[in-house]
Amino acid sequence: MTRKKVPTTTAAPQATHSRFPIVGIGASAGGLAAFEAFFSGIPRNTKPGMAFVLVQHLAPDHKSLLTEIIQRYTPMPVFEVEDGVIVQPNCIYIIPPNCDMAFQNGRLHLLNISTTDSQRLPIDFFFRSLAQDQHERAIGIVLSGAGSDGSQGVRLIKSECGMVMAQSPESIEFDSMPSSAIATGLVDYVLPAAEMPVKLIDYVNHAFGKLSRLGASLTLRNQTSMKKIFILLRNQTGHDFSQYKPNTINRRIERRMAVHQIEAIDDYIKYLQQTPIEVEALFLDMLIGVTNFFRDPAAFLALTEQVNAKLFINKLLGAVIRVWVPGCSTGEEAYSIAILLVEAMEAQKLSYTVQIFATDINRRAIVAARTGLYPESISDDISPERLARFFTAEPDGNSYRIHKGIRDMMVFSEHDLIKDPPFSKLDLISCRNLMIYLDAALQKKIIPLFHYSLNQGGLLFLGTSESVGEYDDLFSALDRKSKLYLRKENIYGRPHGSQRLFIPPMTAINAAVRQNITQNAFPAKLPLRELTEQMLLQHFAPCAALVNSKGDIFYLHGRTGMYLEPAEGEVGINNILKMSRAGLRSRLTITLHKAATTGEIMHDNALRVKTNGHFTLVNLSIRPVTSKLTGTLESPLYLVIFEETPGINPEQMQLALADNNASRIPDDNLHLIAELRRELQAKEDYLLSTHVELESSNEELKSANEEMQSVNEELQSTNEELETSKEELQSVNEELSTVNNELQAKVDIAAQLSSDMNNLLDGSGIATLFVDNNLRILRFNPLVTQIINLLQRDTNRPVNHIVSNLVNYDRLGEDINSVLKTLIPIENRVQARDDKWYTMRIQPYRTLDNTIEGAVITFVDITGTKRIEDELEKANRLFRLAVVVRDAYDAITVQDLSGRIIAWNPGAVRMYGWSEDEALLMNVSDRIPEALRKKELAKMINLGKGKIMKPYRTQRLTKKETAVEVWIMATALINETGQMYAVATTERVNEAQTYQRLPT
C-alpha cells in the first residue's frame, strides 16, 4: 500500500479556524495496539465529522509504517503530515518521525528537533497548541504509553472547555501515561480504546449539534436555572459561584451537559440533584487552574528585579518575608516564587525567613501541592540548573519532587478568597489569572482587600490580563506590562467613588500614637525641638505646643501654665485636650478636629480662659506642620499657638462684665443670652466631633475583628498544615522503619564483607597499611607489625612517628606525600633488619565515587626471589668470565696444586695443538722442557706461599714436540677460606721467538 500524502499548498485556507472538532490522540509504548482498537471501534459506515491527529513517540532515525498500518483498520484516508497541511474532517493525520507538531489556524505545522534533545514531550506540545487554537473544539485522548507525556496538555485542553479521554489502565500493559492524565482529576471518560469512539461521537453530536446552536445558549440564560445550580454547588461545596463571569460558567455547564448527553438545563439540574458526584465534577470543572512553573518568564524576570529593588529594602536581617498566593492550584506558582526569593537572597547575600501562604478552594489541588510531586514535563518550563538544584528525580524517572528546603517555606490550605478573612501583614501577593474569571463587582472588592493585606511598600503581582482598575490611588504601577504594583499608603481609609475601602484595624496615625503611649517618647530620629522652633520663628513666638491629631503633646514652647494644667489620674503621655483649662477645652477639641480633617490653618479668637480666679481672653491658632522632617512619620503633626488678646474692645469688655457680674447688670440679658448660645453651639460641635470619633473607633474595632478573623484563618491553615505534616511524619516513620531494617541488613552484609576482607588480607601474606590525607594511620593488618613497629593503639597517629625495621630507608612519609600530590604510585624494594626483602608499593586510596581519601602501603615478601636473583647474578658473572676465557687469544690454563690441568681454553688449543680433552689428561710438567722443569715447578711452589710473581719469559712444549718461547703470567686462585687451590696462567707467544725441535 502506497503512503498517501496531502500536497502542501501556499494558498490560505478559506476559514482561519475549523468548524469541526479536532481530536488529538497521544500514545507511546503499546500505542499501536491501542490505535488499532480505537479505529476498529468506529462504525464503518459512519462519518465522525471530526479530524484525528495521531502523535506517537517515534524513533527519530527510522521510517514510520504507522500510516499503512492504521489504513488497514479504517476507511478514512490516512496521511503522514507535511508541513502546513490544511486539516479536513473525516481524515487521519500522523506525525512523522523526528518532528514536533503544532496546530494553528486550521493547519498542521512541523518543527524539526535536535537529535541532542534529551527529553521530548510531543504530546504535551501538540495538546497545548490545539487548546490555544480550537478552545472548546479541542479533544484530547491519551492512550497506552510510559511516562507522563500528555498530562500538562490535558490541563490546557480542559481550561479551554475541551474534552479529555484516557484509556483505562487495567486494559493495557503500559499504563503510566493514561494514569498520569487520570491523576489530574480532569479526564471526562476513562474507557478501553475500543469503547472510546462511540462515546466520542455521542459527545460531538451533543456538544456541536443543534443543541449548541439553538437550545443550550438560550436555556443557560435563564437566571432562575443558574441560581439553582449555584445553590446546589454552594450547599455541597460551600462555595458561591454567582459572582463568576457568566460566559465562563455557561461554557463549563454546557460542556458537562454534553459529557452526559443532556439537552435541557432543567434536566441537568435534576441530574445534579440526583447525582452528588456530578456536583463535585462540575465544581472541579469550574476550578480548572492552568498553571506551570515560571509562567510568563518575562513577568517573573520583572518580579525578580522588583524583589531586589523593593521587597528587601529596609528589611532587617532575619526578618520574615510573608507571601500570599491565592488560587495557587497545584502549587507551581507558589513554588516558583519560593525559588525566585531563594535565588534573590543568595544573589544579595541576605538571610530572611520566607513564609508563603498558598491557598485554593480546590482540595485536590491543595493535596497535590502539598505532595510537591510533578511530572517530567516540567522540564520544559524549568531550566536544567534550577531542575538539578531545587528538584529530585524520582526513581521511576517519570516525575520530580520539590526539595525539602523549598517545601518547608510553604503553608498550603483551603481558603475562599471571596468569603474567608484575608491574610495580613504581607510583603507580596501573587494573584495571577484568578480575577479574569470573576465579574467586575467582585474584582472591585478584592483589590482593596489586597491593599489591606499588604504592608506599606508591599508588592502586588497580577496576571497579564488583569489590573488594579480604578484603584490607582491604592497602587502605583512598577511595571504595567508585567502587572507589578506597589502598595500606596492610605491611612484614613477614605471612600473610593461609591465603594468604601477596606479599613485596616489600626490606622497609621493610631499606630504612631500607640507607639508613643507605650514608649513615652517620640522617635529619636526626628529633631522635634528644632522642628517646633522653626515653625514658631516663621510666625511669632507665643506659647505653643506640638501635638498630633489626638492631642498628644510632643513638645512645649514657652510658659503654657496659663492655658494648661496637669490632669488627674495616671501619668502617661500628656494630652493637651485633657490638660486645657476651663473655657479652652471644648473649643480646642473642635478646632483641632477641624484642622486634622481639612488640613488647613484654623483660628478661634477671644476665648475666655479661666486663669487664677479671673478670665483671660485668648486667641487660638492651630497650624498643620509641613516640613521635610516629618516625612518619617505616618501621623501628621499640628502646632497649637496660644496668644493673649492684646486689647479688649468695648463689646468684648461688655461680654466679660456680663459674665462676671451678671447679678449686677440685670438689664443686659441680651449679651448673656448671646454668650450662652455661643457656648451651646460649641457643645454641639464638640458632641458632633465626639460622634465622628466614635464612628471612627467603631470602624477600627470592626477592622480589628477582621484582623482577628484573618489571624484565626492563618492559624487554621497552619493547624491543617500541621495535621498534614503529622500524617506525613507517620508515613515517614513507617518508611524509616523499613529503611532501618534495610540498613540493618546492609550492616550485617558490611560486617560479613569486613570479615572476608580481613581474612583475605591476612591470608594473602601481603602486609597492608592505610593512612589518611594527613598521614595518620587508619587501619593495618598484623603482617605490617613485622616491618613497622605498630600496636593497635597507634591508630590515628602520624606514620612518621612510628619506628620501622627497614634498613637504609627513611623516606616513607615523603614518598606518601608525593603520591598524594601527584597520584602516581611509587614502588621500591626495601630490606628489613631480619634480612627479609619486600616490594613496597604506595598508591592513592580511591573511594567508589573517585575521591582520594589517603594512601595504601603494601609490602610483598620477595626474600626467596631476592636469593634467586643473587644466585643468578653470580652465575651470570661466571658466565661472563667463561666467555672471556673462551674468546681470549692468549692461552689460559688452570692447574691444581699437583700440576694436573683442569682448564684449557681454545687459545691454548691454537697455541699448543692439544685439544681440551687431551690437555685435561696431562700434567703441567708434561708441557715444560726437561731443562726448565725443576725451575718452573719451584716458581709454582713460591706462588703457593703467597709470593707475587711477575710476568716472565720461558718455554713450553707443543704437541709437535717443539719448544715455543712464551710470556707467562701466573695467578694463584684463592677459595672462601683464603687457601690457594689452583694456579691460573695466561700464556702469550713471544713475537720474536724462534721455534726449534727438541731432541727426542
C-alpha angles and dihedrals in degrees: 000000000000119000113249119226129197107226115241112242131192094207115106116245119256093243125035091216129037116243094211129072120270114215115204112198119193127192141155130171110020090013097127093065090045092052091050092050092046098051092039087060094060110097109252096230096044127100104207094204093226139089122244121214116190119206115185133166101254131183106259096220100045131080113247119235093184093108094059092043095051091046089065092064103045138041090217116104114261122208136183104228121256120196113277097009116162111237116233128192121259091027133113121222123193126199114240122231122276095021142104116217133211134185120224133158094346095309135103115229126197124214121196115231131211117251087226093065103122097198129024127187103186094162094056089045093054095041090053094054091042092054093047093050105035102029109182091008091063115105122185126197122187116199135176118327148119122256129024103284109145099032095101091044090054090059092052094048092051091047088060091049094256125143129252132200130183132192113251108257094222091062097058140052098224104050103156097101098047091041091054090050092048090050090065088069090227102101113115099195129026107190143141111270094251092057096048100082095062093051090044094053092046091050093049092048092052098038098046104022130086092307093064093047100043120006111033099049090051099044093048090061089067100111092198092058091046091051090052090054091048090051092051091049093047094047094052103033102023093232128117118219097175092105095052119107110279095225091057093048093046094051092050093049093046090052093050090049090052091050090057095034092239114157106188127056092223090055089052090052089054090049090052091051092051097040115051090180089063090055088056091047091051089047091053091047089055090054102050103148115201102203142141139168115294093356109195098017092202090058091050090049089054090047090053091054093049093046090055093045103038115011099058096040115118090002114139116229110267093024121139120256107206120200131179123201108185115192091024094163108188094352105258093123093048094048090047091056091047091053091046092052092048091052092046092051092048091048091055094036091239130147121211135152108245119206117181121189108203114186139178138157091231106095093193091053091050091051090051091048092051090052091055093206118139135177123259089256090081086081086081090063102036126064116242090246093055091042092054094044105040102029137055121212113235118236092251090060092226100098146028129224124211115245118260093240090063094040091055090062092061132088110187120192143153109261134162111218091201102052109014122083112262127243114258143208091038129164097199136019119192110191105159126174094350102101092053087076093051128081122250095258092056092046089055089057095047099052094058088045090056089049090054093048096051126083119236106288092017121152128240117201116194135176123272091257095047136079142168090259114198094356096096089133090063100043134029119209115247094175116003094188093054092037096238117156136184121219116245122210117251105171096172097054091223120186118268109216108303093339122085114221123242101260115218117234093251124026121221089253093055090046090056092047092046090051092051093048090052097044097031087217140086120242107281093223093073114075096220097176092052090046093051095046091046091056093046093050090056088063127010128314105244125140110298144167130209109222142159127237091279093054097251108155118231100167138009125205125193131351103325096163092104089063107026134046132175114274124232121255134043116356110240131132110338116250119202093212092057093042098048117113127241113294093025106064101073096043092044091052093050095044094047090050091051092049091050092047100045100028090224134120110270128200133193115179136197098019112175104228119185110232125173097332098319138069127255124199109230133186112217123205128178118192125185109235112241114184140126088243091069093058091098092060125084092199119064121234131224133203114222111202124195118199123179110227105255096208136018120220120214094260093054092045090051090052091050093049090046090055097044098040103028091141091055096051106046092159095063097069093131092069092047092052090050090053092049092050090051092053091045090054089050090053091050091050089049092050090049090051090048090050091052091050090049091054090049090051090050090052091050091050089050090050090048088054089052088049091053090049088051091051089047090052089050091050090048090052090049091048091051089049090050091051089051089047089051091055090046090050091051089051090046090049090055090048090049090053089052091046090047091056090048091048091049089053089049090049090054090049090047091050090051091048090049090053090048091050092049091050090046093051093045093045095046092066091229116131108223131191127183122202132176128232090278091054091250116149113252106170140344139176123238094258090069091065090070089061104031121031098244132160128189091254090059090081111124092020120122111263090227089067092061121089115230131206093227120126119230093351122109101143099093095116093044093049092049091051090049091053092048091051099043100025087221113132119237124213124190138165112236133182126219126215091254089064092254118139126216138186104229115202124186117191136160119271107234123192123216090267090053096255120148109231102165139303140293120221117195129185118201116193109238099164093122091045090050092053092050089050090053092051090048090051091054091048089049091052091051090046091053090049090050090053090052091049092046097049099038116115092216122082109257117190137171125204130178124237090274090056097251111147111241101168131036121174128205089257089063090049090054093044101044105020099232116122120233092257091051093047094051088062092053135083122228090244089065089066097047119088113248093246095054100037099095093046093048094050090051090056090053090052091051090050089055090054089061097260115146116239122206121212110280138185120244142136134267132189124243129212088260088061093247124132118237124195112234142172110235129198111188124197129187116231112221125198128214091277092055096252123133111240103168146002124239120201132193111203126190127183115247105243091217094050125125122211119229131180113240121224115262 
